[in-house]
């Protein structure tokens, strides 16, 4: 679309120029690599947070309106019982 209007793009960090013949293919490959990096980084962060929780530490501050508790509910998940909201205990 930009080329139709005579607008060209240059990515300085990757030294990619949209006037080059191989620009489209190289840009797609770079985009795919960036996407994989982002997904892998997200998995590593989640794994690290889960490890902290399993060791009994919290990975962040408590949410607004909630208190920490040592009580555990009957679900065997890594997050069970770490933060309990008294409103959740009310029967509907």
Rosetta silent file (secondary structure, phi, psi, omega in degrees, C-alpha in Angstrom):
SEQUENCE: XXXXXXXXXXXXXXXXXXXXXXXXXXXXXXXXXXXXXXXXXXXXXXXXXXXXXXXXXXXXXXXXXXXXXXXXXXXXXXXXXXXXXXXXXXXX
SCORE:     score description
SCORE:     0.000 S_00000001
   1 L     0.000  -43.612  179.214    0.000    0.000    0.000 S_00000001
   2 L   -64.521  -39.694 -178.355    2.795    2.407    0.855 S_00000001
   3 H   -62.703  -31.882  178.733    4.643    1.572   -2.349 S_00000001
   4 H   -60.479  -34.824 -179.481    1.559    2.522   -4.331 S_00000001
   5 H   -95.773    6.811  178.012    1.870    6.057   -2.968 S_00000001
   6 L    78.994   21.947  179.338    5.666    6.178   -3.360 S_00000001
   7 L  -101.159  127.878  179.503    6.394    5.776    0.355 S_00000001
   8 L  -117.501  151.841 -175.196    9.342    3.569    1.265 S_00000001
   9 L  -118.583  139.223  174.626   10.330    2.243    4.682 S_00000001
  10 E  -126.956  121.283  177.365   13.797    1.730    6.125 S_00000001
  11 E   -94.731  105.283 -173.790   14.282   -0.287    9.321 S_00000001
  12 L   -65.163  -41.714 -176.356   17.551    1.040   10.762 S_00000001
  13 L   -65.811  -32.798 -179.419   18.056   -1.653   13.424 S_00000001
  14 L  -102.526   -4.440 -177.078   17.713   -4.479   10.874 S_00000001
  15 L    55.486   43.632  177.771   19.082   -2.493    7.899 S_00000001
  16 E  -103.234  131.084  178.636   16.025   -3.390    5.843 S_00000001
  17 E  -119.094  128.747 -177.439   14.995   -1.153    2.983 S_00000001
  18 L   -69.011   -9.357  176.352   11.608   -1.620    1.365 S_00000001
  19 L   -80.644  -17.316  178.914   13.165   -0.733   -2.007 S_00000001
  20 L   -70.602  150.370 -179.166   15.208   -3.961   -1.977 S_00000001
  21 L   -68.064  -35.136 -176.312   13.849   -6.927   -3.934 S_00000001
  22 L   -89.866    7.885 -175.594   14.211   -9.340   -1.008 S_00000001
  23 H   -56.438  -48.574 -174.533   12.609   -6.962    1.504 S_00000001
  24 H   -60.521  -46.281 -178.621    9.260   -8.746    1.714 S_00000001
  25 H   -67.291  -45.334 -179.711   10.728  -12.201    2.369 S_00000001
  26 H   -63.434  -39.740  179.026   13.336  -10.936    4.844 S_00000001
  27 H   -64.490  -40.184  177.534   10.683   -8.893    6.663 S_00000001
  28 H   -64.335  -42.671 -179.991    8.409  -11.950    6.960 S_00000001
  29 H   -65.590  -44.193  177.849   11.259  -14.092    8.317 S_00000001
  30 H   -61.864  -41.227  178.346   12.276  -11.396   10.819 S_00000001
  31 H   -62.682  -40.852  177.997    8.648  -11.029   11.897 S_00000001
  32 H   -64.350  -43.562  178.475    8.321  -14.767   12.428 S_00000001
  33 H   -61.775  -41.488  178.002   11.514  -14.825   14.502 S_00000001
  34 H   -64.443  -38.503  178.974   10.293  -11.918   16.628 S_00000001
  35 H   -65.277  -43.353  178.401    6.963  -13.661   17.178 S_00000001
  36 H   -62.518  -42.241  178.933    8.684  -16.878   18.319 S_00000001
  37 H   -60.559  -43.721 -179.030   10.924  -14.916   20.694 S_00000001
  38 H   -63.540  -43.396  179.360    7.913  -13.180   22.205 S_00000001
  39 H   -66.549  -42.133  179.282    6.030  -16.447   22.740 S_00000001
  40 H   -65.193  -39.801  178.628    9.068  -18.194   24.225 S_00000001
  41 H   -63.668  -40.687  177.297    9.740  -15.279   26.555 S_00000001
  42 H   -61.249  -40.513  178.417    6.121  -15.364   27.751 S_00000001
  43 H   -65.174  -41.630 -179.904    6.413  -19.082   28.519 S_00000001
  44 H   -65.515  -40.531  178.705    9.648  -18.553   30.452 S_00000001
  45 H   -63.818  -44.687 -179.979    8.129  -15.720   32.489 S_00000001
  46 H   -62.886  -41.438  179.026    5.047  -17.804   33.313 S_00000001
  47 H   -63.168  -40.663  178.660    7.245  -20.754   34.316 S_00000001
  48 H   -66.094  -40.903  178.432    9.309  -18.515   36.608 S_00000001
  49 H   -65.854  -40.101  178.598    6.227  -17.044   38.258 S_00000001
  50 H   -63.628  -39.847  177.617    4.773  -20.509   38.789 S_00000001
  51 H   -62.001  -41.171  178.048    8.034  -21.639   40.391 S_00000001
  52 H   -62.996  -42.588 -179.441    7.966  -18.704   42.803 S_00000001
  53 H   -65.444  -41.302  179.088    4.365  -19.485   43.764 S_00000001
  54 H   -63.400  -29.550  178.045    5.163  -23.183   44.307 S_00000001
  55 L   -83.011   -2.018  176.606    7.969  -22.159   46.680 S_00000001
  56 L    96.682    5.160  178.035    5.501  -20.071   48.674 S_00000001
  57 L   -97.050  161.683  175.871    6.468  -16.650   47.378 S_00000001
  58 L  -101.876  147.096 -178.337    4.223  -14.223   45.590 S_00000001
  59 L   -95.481    6.429  179.310    5.088  -12.936   42.130 S_00000001
  60 L  -173.677 -178.017  179.339    3.459   -9.556   42.665 S_00000001
  61 L   -74.897  161.719  178.410    1.470   -7.319   44.948 S_00000001
  62 L   -72.432  151.330  179.131   -1.973   -8.303   46.164 S_00000001
  63 L   -72.161  156.126 -179.228   -4.946   -7.227   44.117 S_00000001
  64 L   -61.635  129.758  175.774   -7.094   -4.356   45.312 S_00000001
  65 L    84.756    5.956 -179.802   -9.653   -5.466   47.880 S_00000001
  66 L  -120.852  150.317  179.598   -8.114   -8.880   48.538 S_00000001
  67 E  -118.064  151.669  174.991   -6.147  -10.177   51.491 S_00000001
  68 E   -79.514  152.505 -177.584   -3.585  -12.941   51.700 S_00000001
  69 L  -148.185  151.362  176.542   -4.516  -15.999   53.699 S_00000001
  70 L   -91.508   -2.751  178.513   -2.917  -19.232   54.837 S_00000001
  71 L   -72.365  146.254  178.592   -6.179  -21.113   54.289 S_00000001
  72 L  -122.390  139.337  176.008   -6.224  -23.498   51.370 S_00000001
  73 L   -89.308  168.078 -171.696   -9.208  -24.543   49.349 S_00000001
  74 L   -76.903   17.594  179.867   -9.644  -28.138   48.207 S_00000001
  75 L  -101.191  134.931 -178.619   -8.272  -27.628   44.704 S_00000001
  76 L   -96.003   72.834  174.708   -4.753  -28.870   43.987 S_00000001
  77 L  -122.036  159.315 -179.949   -3.470  -26.067   41.780 S_00000001
  78 L   -62.210  -26.462 -175.880   -0.380  -23.930   42.284 S_00000001
  79 L   -94.231   -5.895 -173.926   -2.528  -20.845   42.853 S_00000001
  80 L   -64.225  127.122  172.354   -5.065  -22.399   45.232 S_00000001
  81 L    83.474   -0.516 -178.850   -5.347  -20.623   48.534 S_00000001
  82 L   -75.792  -45.411  178.128   -2.815  -17.890   47.942 S_00000001
  83 E  -127.994  121.438  179.496   -5.337  -15.082   47.639 S_00000001
  84 E  -118.437  135.055  177.050   -8.828  -15.494   48.948 S_00000001
  85 L  -104.845  123.693 -179.220  -11.617  -12.994   48.562 S_00000001
  86 H   -57.935  -26.420  179.797  -14.292  -13.273   51.290 S_00000001
  87 H   -66.181  -25.972  179.736  -16.954  -12.459   48.680 S_00000001
  88 H   -71.632  -19.029 -178.147  -16.175  -15.755   46.932 S_00000001
  89 H   -83.835   -9.293 -179.941  -17.258  -17.674   50.028 S_00000001
  90 L   -76.389  135.003  178.407  -20.806  -16.330   49.875 S_00000001
  91 L   -79.528  139.521 -179.063  -23.397  -18.737   48.535 S_00000001
  92 L   -84.285    0.000    0.000  -25.439  -17.422   45.631 S_00000001
